[in-house]
Amino acid sequence: MTEEKKAPVKEEEMQVKLYIVRTAIGREDQVMDFLSSNAKKMGSVHSLVYPHGMSGYILIEADSDTAVKQIAFRVPYVRGILPKPVSYEEVEHLIEFKAENVDIHLGDICQIIAGPFKGEKAKVTRINTQKAEIIVELLEAAVPIPITIALDSVKVIGKKDDSED
């Protein structure tokens, strides 16, 4: 009786890897649609992620680089695939959401420092920490219109007094 020795499967081969696809900036959503429809036809692609703050790149979790090349083949706005897979630790900060400690409260007066209303003063009416946005009403406007602005687009210039409550 002869024993057949099977080659041990390397742990790297069994693991799912993260690949990065370069895209045209601003066209990430369109590329995601194409890639996801192609990935549904294949079984070796597990997920697609377009992380906020990483424009021009899409992360693909797949078994091999050939699977990534197959779903990205002839997709418009794909500029290429990075040759080596990346580790999860390298992109962890882009994927996981960590709520920031925000020192903005309802009723605070802030100055808008970015966007079309730059330089205007506004009052905070709502805070959405999940999306890192606030809803403000301009102080000098004739009609109060709620405007949604990113948290990093405002600077607090006046705190609401706690004695008003």
N, C-alpha and C positions, 0 to 999 in steps of 0.2 A: 504494500500500500504506500503510495506516495502522497505526501501532504502537499497540498497546493498552498503556497504562501501568497497571500494577497498583500499588495503594496499598501502600507498604512496611508490612510487619507490624511493629508495635512490639514491642520485646523484652519489655516488660511483659506483653503479651497472650499471648506464648508461654510465659512462665514460670508454673510452678505456684505458687499462693499459699497462705499459711496463714491460716485463719479460726478464730475462737474462738467456741465455742458455750457459753453459760451454762447450767448445770444446777442442779437442787436439790442442796444439799450432802448427801453421803452416798448419792446415787442415781446416781453417775457410772457405775458398772458396768452398771446396768440401761439407762441411756441409751446406753452404748457398744454393748450388744447390739442395741438397736433401730436405732441409726445404722449399725452394720456390716451388718446384714441388708438395710437399705435401700440402702446404698452398693454392695453386691454386684450389685444390679440395674442400677446406673448405671456408666458407664465413665469419668466425669469426676472421680470421687473416688479419690484415690490412697492415702491413709492416714488413720488415726484414732489419736490419741495421748491418753492420760490421764496427764499427768505427775504424779509423786508430789510432794506439797508445793504443789499448785495445785488445791485442792479447789473444786469447783463449776464447773470449766471443762474443756472438751475441745478439743484442737487438731485441726483437719481440714485436710488438704492436698488442695486441689481446684483445678480449672481456673477456676472462677468462683463468685461468691457465689450465683448461682441454683441451682447444683448443691447447695450446702450448704443452702439454704432448702428445696429439694425433699426431701432426705433427712431434714431435721429437722421437716418438716411433720407436725403432729398426733402427734408423739412425746411420750409422757408425761414429765414432769419437765424438759422443755427450757424454759428461761426466756427465751431469746432468742439472737440472733446479733449479735456485735459488728459494727458497720457497716463498718469498714475492715479490710482484711487486715493482718497483722503481718509484720514481717520475721523471718527466721530468727535474726538476731543478737539480737533482743529476747527470744526464748524458748530460745536455745541452752543457757543455764545450767540450764534445767529438763529438757532432753532428754538431754544428754550426761552420762554417769556419770563422775565423777572420784573415784577412791579417795582417801579422806582418810588422812593420816598419823596412825595411831592409836598411842598410847603405852600400850596394854594388852597384857599378855602372859599366856600360860597360867600358871595358878597364882597370879596376883595376887589380892589381897583388895580388894574394892571395896564401896562402899556404894550401894545402890539409891536414887536420888533422885526417881524418878517411878513411877507405877503403883501397883498394889495392894500391892506389897511394899516400899513407900517406907519408908526408915529401916533396913531389914534389911541385914546384912552377908553377903557371898557370896564364893565362890571361883570364879574363871574356869576353866571346863573346856574350852571350845572358842571359837574366834573365826571369824566369817564376815565377811570384809571386803567381799565382793561385795554382801551384803545389809545391811551396817552393823549387824550383830547379834552378840551374844555369848550363850553358854550358860553359865549359872552354877548353882551349887548353894548353897543357903542354909546358912550355918554353924550357926545355932542351931536348925535343924529336926531332929526326931527321925529322920526318914528322908530321905536325900539325894535330892531330886527335881530333875532338870534343868529349868531355866526359861530360855526364850529372851527376851532383853531387847534393846532398841535400844541402840546404843553411847552415844547422848547421854542415856540414862537412868541411867547409872552414873558414879560418881566413884571413882577409884583412891585407896585410903587406905593400902595396904601392898603393896610390891613383893616378888615372889618372889626369894629370894636365889639368885644364880648358883652359889654353893658347894654347893647341894643336889643339883645334877645329877651 
